Amino acid sequence: MKNFMNVEILVGDKKIHSITNQPYNKNILNFLDDLSKNLMKLKEIENYPDISAVAFFCRKANLMNQKKIFFKNKEFRIGLGLIFHIAPSNVPVNFLYSLVFGLITGNSNIVKVPSFKFAQIEIICNIINKLLKKKHKNLKKFIKVLRYEKENINFTNFISSECDARLIWGGDKSINEIRKFSVKPRSIDLTFADRYSICIINAGKFLKLNHIKKITLLNQFYNDTFTLDQNACSSPHLILWMGNKVKKAKDVFWSHLAKISKKKYQFIESSVVEKYTQVCKRLMQNDNIKNYKFFDNTLSTLAVKKLNKDILSYRGRWGYFFEYDLKSLSDIKDISSKKIQTVTYYGINSQLIKNTILKLSLPGFDRIVPIGQALELDFIWDGYDINKTLTRIIDVK
C-alpha cells in the first residue's frame, strides 16, 4: 500500500482495521495482564522505572477496579472504531498508556511512536509482538504501532481521514499542525497539550519526618522529576514552600536530593553544559530571580522573587528547579492558568488545595496528587474522562 511508504511497522501489518469491542473486553484484559507480567520479568526493569510504572498500570487488578467504576452507570457503551494515537516525542512509554486507553475502551488502534529510537519502545514492542504471535493472535487487528518522521505528512493525513478519533500528545505547535489534517465529520480529537505542574510542600511537616521517611519522600520526588528529565507535563518545575522553618526545610530537602540524584541520575556532559547555559540566561535576562544555588552537576535551584503568569515559561531540565515561599495558599491565584495541570503536595490536605481552587474560581489545576504520583497516568487525564470520551452510548429503551 503506497500510504505506508517510509513507515516502519513495529507491531501489526499494513491493513487498516476499524473494529469495535465492548469496553473492558475479557481478552483485552488478559492480554494487558500478560503484557504487565512480561514487562515486570525483564532483567533490566530496574534501569527503566518508566516501564515498571506502565507495567504496574496494566496489571489486571488495576484494570478491574477501573471496570467497576466504568460500569456503575449501567450504560451500554461500545468503542468508537479506529483511534489514531500520536505520542509525544520526549516521553518514551507514553505510547503504551495511550494504546491501553484505546484497547480498554474497545477500539482498534494505530499508534505513532517518536522517531527517536528509545530503548523502552523497542523493549515493549518486542514483548507485544511475542504475545500477539502466540497466545493473543485474535487481538492483532486491534494493535498497530508505527514509526515515521513527522515530515511524512501524507501518512498523517491518510490516517487522520480514516480514523474515528485522534489522541494527540505534544506541544501546542505540534497539535495545531496536526489539526490541519481533515477528519471524518463525527471524528473527535483529544489533545494533551503542553502543560505546567507545581509542587507544594509544608516545610514544618517535612522537617518533622524521621530520616527514613524523609529519604522515602525525596526518592518519590526524584521519580516525579528526574525519571523523565522533567519532560513530562506532570513533572513539577516550580516548588512552593509554606509553613514554618522554610529556610531550614529547603536546605535539608535540596541537600539530600542532591545526594540521591548524584547516586541515581545518569547524565551526559552535554546536558550539564546546556543546563548551566539555561540557568545563566535566566539569571541575566530575568529580574524575577533573586538567587541561585548549585549543588552539583545534577541539581540546581533558582529562587523566585514573586509569582506571576510569566512563571509558566520557567522550565527546568536535567535537575534544576524554581522555588518560592508562599505567604498563603491563596497566592497560587497569581499563577493560575489553564496551562497548569498537576499539583503534587506533601504536608497539606488535598481538600484544602481543592477548596482554595474552587473558592478562587481558578482555571487549570486538573490533578491534585501526593508527591510520588505525578507520572501515574489514569483514565481521567487533563480533565478528560477517557473511558467515556472514547466510547459511545447505544441507547436501548
Secondary structure, DSSP 4 states (H G I P E B T S, - for coil): -GGGTT-EEEES-S--------TT-HHHHHHHHHHHHHHHT-TTGGG-HHHHHHHHHHSHHHHHHHHHHHGGG---EEE-SEEEEE--SS-TTHHHHHHHHHHHTT-EEEEEEPSS--HHHHHHHHHHHHHHHTTTGGGGGGEEEEE--TT-HHHHHHHHHH-SEEEEES-HHHHHHHTTS---TT-EEEEE---EEEEEEEHHHHHHS-HHHHHHHHHHHHHHHGGGTT-STTSEEEEEEESS-HHHHHHHHHHHHHHHHHHH----HHHHHHHHHHHHHHHHH-TTEEEEEEEETTEEEEEESS--GGGGG----SSEEEEEE-SSGGGGGGG--TTEEEEEEESS-HHHHHHHHHHTT-S---EEEETT-TT---SEETTEEHHHHTEEE----
